[in-house]
Amino acid sequence: MRKDINEETKKRLIPIYEQVEKDFSKFPYIKTTEDFFIWRDIIKNGIEEQFIKFQKPCDDKTKKILRNKIVEEAIEGNDSLELLYAWTKCSRMITGAKAFVRIVNDE
């Protein structure tokens, strides 16, 4: 912890830290935002494999919708992972906006 944090702040932060540790212990394979993205991709690939197995067509939009539903159900009630999920959405929006600006500038 930082040295300039007073005792009152420490008392407020410690329970928050402990809750985050508890929340993440339920998903031991997720430690970073990148891990979260990897987990989402694994879910999406599993969905794709199921559609291939049953020889049903499936577009990317449907796979994304199903993946998001699975992710949201898996993390429901886990405040830390719900916050991370919200951050990943924000991160993807920013990345998409930056890419769009670059494309427009190139044109």
Number of C-alpha atoms within 10 A of each C-alpha: 5 6 5 7 10 9 9 8 10 13 10 10 13 11 11 13 11 11 15 15 12 13 18 17 12 12 13 8 12 16 11 10 15 11 12 19 14 14 15 17 14 13 19 22 14 14 19 19 12 13 14 12 9 8 9 9 9 13 8 10 9 14 18 16 12 15 21 16 11 16 19 15 10 13 18 11 11 17 14 17 23 17 12 16 19 12 13 16 12 12 13 12 12 12 12 12 12 12 12 12 12 11 10 9 8 7 6
